[in-house]
Every structure is written in structure tokens, then in C-alpha cells.
Amino acid sequence: MSGVTTDLDPTRVDRGTESEPPLSRRRERTRERLLDAAYGLFAEHGINGTSIEAVCEAAGFTRGAFYSNFDSKDELFLALTEREIRTRMRSLEVAVEHLPDDPVRDGVIAPDTIAAIVAAVMADPRDERRWCLMNAELELLALRDPQVAVRFAEQEESFRDELADLLTRVLTQVGMRFAIDPVAATRVLISAYTGAARDAFLGPAGEDAVLRAQSTDWLPALVGRLVEPDPAAA
């Protein structure tokens, strides 16, 4: 196998725990390269159509390097989705720190405010397409494997709670609040967002349709139904 790196002992399994020191810089780079390689392969071929050997070859490592970082392909997949969630959360945090000067107009969130947030989170529609594929793969995997389903559900719940907290803080800053339970409202927004992305990618307009549908059409109207002025801010 050409270009293979053997900087890790292929016989050693050294998996970290929360009580252990952070990953070394070398091991962190190895882990990131494996995740990067897996992202493209999983999106193109699916998890069942991608072997551990293919991931290792694409990343330039041996199987020993893989098993020094991940117990299995399923664990790699879950780690990859967690990384992508963290990336999108960081993008969202940056976006809400730089909201337009007039985010609320006539008691509703301005459409251009929502468009700015969507654009920041979805900076590259082509990557969003891969993320859509990854989500679909992970849901199918969770539906078929009860053990994966437990971890997937925990990951989804943690993401919803974190996103609900962030959105609640943003709304408070602009004198608004959710009209229903914040986690329930966030669940509705996530479902609507991912459903629209899937439908748009299936259509002939593809990536351009995703941006239009999510930032200038139904999303502002949906947000308008889910949020309201906060009497405490009056």
C-alpha cells in the first residue's frame, strides 16, 4: 500500500478516556485524517460500502493506526458525525455574534437575519449535501443496530439541547422568546431544515434550491410562528 504512514504501533490499542490526558498532537492529526478520509468515502459509498481498509488507504495509514483511535467502523461514523455537529455549532455561534443591526422588525425576526445565520452555517452547499447523505446513512444504521441507536439518540438529544440553549440566549438578546417549549421548537426547526435540504438536493436545482428554500421562503415564516416578543423585555 503506497504512501502508508506507520507512526503508530499497529499492535497497540490505546484508547483514551475522559480521565486521561488529551490526545497527543500526532495522534490528533492521525485521528483527523482518518475522519476526513471517512467523510468523503461514507458520503460517496455509504458505511456498508466503505471498508476500514479503504479509509486507512485514503488517509495514508495502517489498520493499526485505525484501531489505535477507533474500536470499529461504527464508532468512527459516530465520531465523525459528532465532529460535524461541533463544526456547525461553532459556525452558528459565530453567526449569532454578528447579527444584522436590526434583527427584529415589527415584532418578528427579520428574514435577512435568518438568511445570514443559514448562510454562515451552510457556507458550502456541496458540503451540506455530503452532510445530508451522512445523516441519512447514520439514521439507517441506527434503525438497524440497537447499540448504535442508543448512542445516536444520545447524540441527537445532546445536540438539540445545546442548540435550544443557544437559540434561547439569542432570542433573549433581541427581546424575543420561543412561543412553545424551546427544545420542542428546536426539534421542529431541525426537522424542517433537514427535510427541506433533502427535498432540495433531490430536485434539479440542487444546491441553489437549498439556499433559497431555507433562507428566503418558508423558514422565516416558520420561525415567525415559533417565536414571539418577550413581555419581560418590554
N, C-alpha and C positions, 0 to 999 in steps of 0.2 A: 504494500500500500504506500504510494508515494506521498512525500510531504508529511508523514506522520510524526507527531511530537511524542516523545516518551519521557517527559519531565516528571511523571508520576510513576510510582511503583505499581505495575499492573496487578500485583498480587495483594496489595494493601487496600483495605476498606477502612476509611477514616471519615466517618460521617459526624458532623457537628451536632451539638445540642444547644439549647438556649443558655445553658450554664457554662459552655465552653467559650474560649476567646473567639473573636471574629475570624472569618476566613483570611488566610494569608493572601497577599496581593496576587501571587502567582496562581493560587487555586481559584481565586475570584475571577481572574481573567479566563482560566480554563472553563469554569462554570458558565461564564457569559458567552464564550464562543460556542459551547455546546447548545446553549439556549438559542443563540442566533441561528445556528445551523438548523435546529429543530423547528424553529418558527417557519422558515421557508418550506421545509420538507413536509411538515404536518399540514400546512395550508394547501400545498400542491397535491399531495398524495394521500392525506388522511393519516391518522395514527396507525391504523391497521396496515396501511400500505407503505409505512416507513419502518425500516428495521433499525435497531440500535447500531448495527454496523454502518448503515447509511449515514446516520447522524454523526458518528465518530469520523467517518471518512470526510464528510463535508466540513467538519470542524478541524480536521487535521490531528486527531488524537486516537489513542488506542482504546480498546474496551476497558482496560484497567483505569484509564482516566475517567471514563464514564462512570464506572461503579465506585470510584472514589468520591463521586459527587451525588449520584442518584441510585436508589435501590432498584428502580425499574423504569420502564418507558412511561408508565402511568404517572409516576412521581415526577418525572421530567416534564410531562404535559401540565401537571398541576402547578409546578414551579414556574413554568412559562406563562401560564395564564395569570398567576399572581404578579409576576413582573410586569406584564402588560397593564394590569389593573393599577398598579402603583404608578406607572408612567402616565396613565390617563388622569389619575388623581392629581399628580403634580402639575400637569398641564391645566387642569381645571382650577387649581389653587392660584396659579399664576394669572389665569384669565380673570378671575373674580377680584384680584388685586388691582386690575387695570380696567375696571368697568368704564363705559362711556360716562360723560359728565352728567347726563340726565337719564339715569337708568329707569326711572319710574315716571310715567306720564298719565295724567288723569286717573290715577289710582290703579294702573296696571303696569306690568313690566314691559318696557318698550321692546318692540320686535328687533331693533338693531342691537340691543343689549344681549338678547338671546342668540342672535346671529353671531355676535362677537365671541360668545362663550363656546358655541358649537364649532366655530372655525378654529379656535385655539385647541380644543380637544381633538378635533379631526383635521389636523394640519395637512395630512396626506391621505386623500380618499383612497388611494391604492392600498395603503397600509390598513385602512379601515376595512377594506374588502377582505384582506387576509385575516383580520381580527374577527370578522363576521364568520368566516369559514372555521376558524379556530373555535369559536363559541359553539357552533353547530356540532363540531366534532366532539367537544367536551360534553355537551348535553347528551349526545348519543351514547358516549362511553359511560356516563353516569347512569343512564337509564338501563344499561345492560349489566353494570357491575355494582352491586350494593355497596362494596367497600369504597369505590370511587365516589358513589353517590353521597355518602356521608361527608367526605371531605369537600366535595363540590358544593353541597348545601351549606356547609360551614363557611366556605369561601364566599359564596353568594350573599349570605346573611351579613357577614362582616363588611363586605363592600357596600351593601345597602345602608347599613347603619352608619358607616363612615361618611358616605355621600349625603345621607339625610342630615347628619350633623353639620356638614359643610354648607349645604344649601340653606339650612335654618339660620346659620350665622350670617350668610349673605343677605337673606331676606330681612333679618333684624337690622342690619346696617342701613338698609334702604327703606325702613319703615313698613315692611310687609311681613306676612306670616303665611304658613300653609293653612288652607281652609279645612283640611282634614288631617288626620294623623300624619306626621312628617314621613315616617317610614313607609306608610301606605301610599302616600303621594309620590315618594321616590320610586317605589316599585312600579307605579303606573307610568312614570316618565321613562324609566329604564326599558320597560316592556314596549312602550310606544316607539322609543328611539331605535331599539334593535329590530323591531318588526318592520319599521319603515326602511331601515338600511337594507334588510334582507330583500324586501319587495323591490326597492330601487335597483339593487345590484342584479336582480333577475330581469329587469326591464332593459330595453335597448339603449336608454340614455346613460345607464350605469352610474359612474361616479358623480357626474354633474347633477343627476337627478337626486342623489342622496343629499347633497348640499342644499339644493333648492327646497326639497321636501322638509328637511329638518330645521332650516333656519328662516325660511320666509313664508311658509304655508301654514301647516296645521299646528306646529309646535308652539308658537306664540299663543294661539287660541287655546290650546290645552293648558298651558301654564296659567293663562288668564282664568281658567276655571278652578285651578288648584290653589291659587294664592289670592290673598285679599289684604287690604290695608290693616295694619296692626293698630287697634284702638289705643294700646299703651304708648304708641309712638306719637300720638296726636298732641 
